[in-house]
Amino acid sequence: MFPNLFAAKSEPAGQIEYLIVGLGNPGSKYENTRHNAGFMALDYIAEKFGVRVDRVKFKGLCGTGLIGGKKVLLLKPSTYMNLSGQSVTEAMRFYKLPPEKTIILYDDISLDPGRMRIRMKGSDGGQNGMKNIIYLSGSDRFPRIKIGTGAKPSPEWDLADWVLSKFNEADRKAVYEAIDHACSSVELIVQERASEAMNKYNS
């Protein structure tokens, strides 16, 4: 009997070892906005490592795959940014994962487009999605990758309007350079090579 050459790609065996989360807002009106850099990063990671993020679970969209030899769950919360912790903590509880095994990717307006920064723990830095995750989990020991999206061009800009504005082409290109480094950083972090990732990619 011939094998089914068109069978769906099987899920990697074993337990989920890491949860990788991209923060953003669901819906087409928020696509390619500064606040959705985390979603953009997660989509990029999913494409690079061949993971389909299309399963509805944990108040979001998720999919499993292998990164750096580790079985991971990629997650995009559908709760809107300010309630991201509802989705993240639900997935953490289900897989019994500690904050140290939960990597969060999100936007940071204090960094210029094209820059990124890895931190292994710390405060939310004013980012509302991270604030909710820390509040609901009771811990700040989350590895996080902050993707620069640029500061307001002038004081007159309302902050909410700025973070929900779309990238121009130059900024978008720069952000994807940072996202490519973030993708490589995720692979190093799950291999317990976070110091190497920080030395190589922190800017």
N, C-alpha and C positions, 0 to 999 in steps of 0.2 A: 504494500500500500504506500502511495506517494505521500510525503508530508504536504501539508497545506502551506504553500509558499506565500499565500496572501493573508496569513493569520495575523491578528493584531499583535503588536509588540507586547511581549509579556512584561509584567511588573517585576522589577528586581526583587530577589529573595531577601529575606531577613527583616529586621526591625528598622524603623526610621531612626537614624542617628542624629540628624540635624533638621531643623526647620528653618527655611530661608523665606523671608517675608519682604515683599515690596509694598510700600505704602503709597496710597493714592486715592482718588475719588473715581467711582465707577460712572460710566456713561460717556457717550461720544462728545458731549460739550466740554469735557475735561481732558480729552486726549491732547497730548503734546503741550500741556500747560506745565508751568514750573513746579507746581505742587505734586505733579504726577511723575516726577523723575524716578521714584521708587518703582512704580508700575513699569515704566520704560525699561528700567534695569532688569526687572524680573523677566519681562518678555524677552529681552536680549539673552539672559542666562538660559532661559527655557529653550530658545532656538539653538544656542550654541551646543547645549548638552542633550538635545533631542527629547525634551520633556514636554508633554502635552498638558497644559494647565487649563483643563476644561471640565473638571469634576466639581460639582456644586456641593460643598461641605464646609463646615466650620464658618458659616456666614461669609463665605467667599468662594473663589475659584482656586482649585489646587490640582497638583499632579505630582507623581513620584518619579524619581530617576536616580541616576548615579552621577555624583560629582566627586572627583578626587578619590574614587574607590569607595565612597561612602553613600549609603542609601539616604536620600533626602526627600523632604516634602517641600515643594515650592508653593507659596500661598500669596494670593492677592485678595485682601479683605474687601468685601462688598458693602461694608458698614458706613462708608464715608470716613474721611480722615480722622475726625475727632473721636470716633468710637472704634478705632482700629484694635484696641485692646480686647474687645469682645471676641473678635475672630481669633486673634493670636493666642489668648489664654485658653480658649476652647480647644485649639489644636494642641497646645502644650500639654493640657491635662489628658487628652485622649492618648497621646503617645508617651506620656510621663517624661517629658523633656524639661530640663532645667533651663533657666535663662541663658546660661553659658553655652547651650547648644542651640540657641535661637538667634539667628543673624537677621538684623533689620536693615533694610536699605531705604533711604529717604532723602528728600531735598533739603538743602541748607542754603539760605540766602546770604549767609555771611561768607560763603566761599564763591569765588568767581567761577563762571562756567568753564569747564575743563579741569577744575580741581576736584579732588576728593580726599576724604580723611577717614581713617579707621580709628575707632575707639572701642576698647573691650568692655567698658562700663562707664557710668557717669550720668549726669543730669540730662533732662530732655532738651536743654538748650533753647527752649521756647517753641519747639516743634510739637504741635498739638497731637499728632498721632502717637509719637513717642511718649508724650506726657500721659496719654490714656493707657498705654501699654504698661508703663511703670506703675501707674496708680492701681490698675486692676491686678497686676501680678504681685505687687508689693516688693519689687526688686528693681534695681537699676543695673544689674550685672549682665546686660545684653550686649554682645558684640554688635556694633553698628557701623555701617558704611554711609557716610554723609556725602551726597553728590551736590557739588556747587551749582547753584542756579542764578546767582548774582543778586546784588542788593538793588533796592529801589533806585531808579535813575535820578529821582529828585524827591525832596521831602513832601511835595504835594501829592505824591502817589499814595492812595490808600493801600495798606499792606495786603488786605484780602484781595483787592483788585490786582495787585502786582503778582502774588503767588498763583493766582488763577489766570494770569495772562499767558498767551502762547509764546513759544520761542521764536525769535527771528532765525533765519537760516544759519547765520554765523554762530549764534549761541547754541543752536541745536546740534551743529556739527561738533562744537567743543564739548557739549554735554555727553555726546556719544563716545568721545575719546575717554572721558572720565568713566563712563559706564563700562567700557571695555576693560579698563583697569579694575573696576569694581568686580567684574566677572572673574578676572584672574585672582583677585583678592579672596573671593568666596572660596575658590578652589584651594587656596593655600590655608585659609582659616580652618576648613573642615579637615585638613591634614595636620592640624595642630602646628601650623607654621605661621601663626599670626604676626610674630615679630618680623619675620622675613617680609610679609606683605606690607607691614607698616613702614619698614625701612625702604622698600622698593617704590611704594605707591603714595604714601602720605605726602601731601603738598600744601 
